[in-house]
C-alpha cells in the first residue's frame, strides 16, 4: 500500500500518515506500507531521487491510498492497480 497525498514540509505540521500508519497497525494490517516522506526534510537530497523512489514503490504495490484533504473534509480513498 502506497500512502499518497499531501506531504507537510514544515516541522510544525503533523503528518496525516502517522495516524494512518497507527490505524493500519491497530487493524492488524500485515502488508507493506510505502510512506513517501522523509524523516528530516532539512537534509539535502536530489528531487529526482525522491521521484524515482516513489515510482519504484508504486510499481511494487497493488493498492494506493490517497488522502483527499480539502478545506471541509478529509477523505481517504483506496485505489487498486489494474
PELIN-V355071 format. One record per run of one state. SS is the DSSP state (~ for helix, > for strand, _ for the rest). FROM is the first residue (numbers start at 1). LEN is the number of residues. If there is no record, write none. Layout:
SS;FROM;LEN + SS;FROM;LEN
//
This chain:
_;1;1 + >;2;3 + _;5;11 + ~;16;11 + _;27;7 + >;34;2 + _;36;11 + ~;47;13 + _;60;3 + >;63;7 + _;70;4 + >;74;7 + _;81;2
//
